[in-house]
């Protein structure tokens, strides 16, 4: 790695960090939900125009794809860097100057940070593009938070082609880690994620006469408890796996047994073979328990994101660059996570590295996790993020 180029990247990341923070605060103030990121798309496009970086809009609906190419290169493949654009349906409670002005919508997962970092990295990489060994494709992706995931739409539109991408990188804010630090994990890192929707149709009536009814609430409760046995008794204990229900709805008063109950849950695991087996077991168990109690069941399991696998070579290579540039004490090894990320779709097709960017600062009260209404970042993390994305591309 060219030490002069490394030093140039470090200096430029510091110099443009304030501008990148302006990008972040603008995007944060005007958040848009998944697949509705029209104004965010236009904003990203306007910044790229000012930087004189060629790009296309409306990829995968509201995505943007830009390309930075060295003048004299013979390489037919490219490196891709990805950021996501969408916000979450959360009411913000940070009370900052840049807080969301859109009621009930907030960048609570840091996608505004990811986009600002990639725009900052784009400026530096464009300035030194003739020092690059191959073209760099910048992917600003919509809809990471919502199934089927914006990655699937961009893949279907050939985002990895013309030029062909042979390695890809993305970062994600990590409030568990202090700003200035980054984290890596080679191999399988994040879980698959499937959505479960169950309807139990019983027979309603007076709560004082349950013998005249088919109670979907007790049946639903039995289903929730019995399905846990699939995890505890059917899954290999060495396979990380979780089944959780976040919604149980039925009835509206104390003395009426309702006719219908609905349940909504999530199933996550780190093993794709077990994933398929478990889905069948869940469906069969629900049907049998409902039938046993004289009720009818409707179950829909929507397959979501697959497991995310980091390429060991790419991950080690970027980790070593980070250690050299940031210092070994600022680079950590990450444990596996049962959260999910649609970047996993890219990992099924090409070698990728998905790493974590520390954003925490307890002294400033920046301690809240993602998806929390008070989530925020230490803006110093933007400098580190820009540097890391540039290092990934060289």
Buried (B, 14 or more C-beta within 10 A) or exposed (E): EEEEBBEBBBEBBEEBBEBBBEBBBBBBBBBBBBBBBBEBBEBBBEBBEEBEBEBEBBBBBBBBBBBBBBEEBEBEEBBBBBBBBBBBEBEBBBEEEBBBEBEEBBBBBBBBBBBBBBBBBBBBBBBBBEBBEBBBBBBBBBBBBBBBBBBBBBBEBEBBEEBEBBBBBBBBBBBBBBBBBBBBBBEBBBBBBBBBBBBBBBBBBEBEEEEEBBBBBBBBBBBBEEBEEBBEEEBEEEBBBEBEBEEBEBBEEEEEBBBBBBBEBBBBBBBEEBBEBBBEBBBEBBBEBBEEBEBBBBBEBEBBBBBBBBBEEBBBBBBBBBBBBBEEEBBBEBEBBBBBBBBBBBBBEBBBBBBBBBBBBEEEEBBBBBBBBBBBBBBBBBBBBBBBBBBBBB
